[in-house]
Amino acid sequence: MGKRVLLVGESWVSEATHYKGFDSFTSVTFHSGADWYNAALRSKGHTVEQMYAHDVPARFPHNREELAAYDVIVLSDIGTNSFLLPIETWMQGRSTPNRLKLLADWVRDGGALIMAGGYLSFQGFEGKARFAGSHVEEVLPVTCLAHDDRAEVPEGAQPTIVDAAHPVLTGISGPMPTLLGYNRVVLKAGSTLVASIGSDPLIATAQVGKGRSLVWTSDIGPHWCPEPFVQWAGFAPLMANMVDWVSSR
């Protein structure tokens, strides 16, 4: 049975300045890096709603009733400030619910959480994602580093399957294609390491109270997860298996 998945983040807006001789002008472009991921999950029968990064401060659930609309929450390339600083707090100085704590408590009570890697995942680029020490880190199968945690591997890094019998790897045959980067994290005691890159976790899982959590420490699309990976026949089964496992009870 398909699951209701909320993908949070994996979008950005860029501004460019164009110079043409004496004159210049600016342009703004919206980007989403989730097209392959969303298509992969939908091809396996899951329903995916993407909440773009700029919508998170205002629209991410503020209570348990709103979270109950989803079976799985996926955080991808979205930092803690987007959850902690809604406009009511940032602009108006008003008290609002701590949505990182709300999310962690939801997981403990039976929710399903996936964190995917990126420049604003785990601790992230220049440490700006800031999940280290957060309520969300408490329910992840890994501990975040306290500094910039990126591993850039432009020559390609080969994933290693550690637990071939894990349900996340059901139907996955042969080696995975190479990846171009990931976030370095530390496996927690009691968590299960499913796949690694060198000595670093790539896929790890945990039972958290009545719920489950999973991390995929690389990206869900380019650049870290390059086109040969997202076009690989195992990409859709792998991503869907993650959703299936984390939402199973």
Secondary structure, DSSP 8 states (H G I E B T S, - for coil): ---EEEEEE-EEEEEEEEEETTEEEEEEEEEES-HHHHHHHHHTT-EEEEE-GGGHHHHS--SHHHHTT-SEEEEES--THHHH--HHHHTT------HHHHHHHHHHTT-EEEEE-STTSTT-GGG-S--TTSHHHHTSSEEE-SS--EEEEEEEE--EES-TTSGGGTT--S----EEEEE-EEE-TT-EEEEEETTEEEEEEEEETTEEEEEE-S-SSTTTS-HHHHTSTTHHHHHHHHHHHHT--
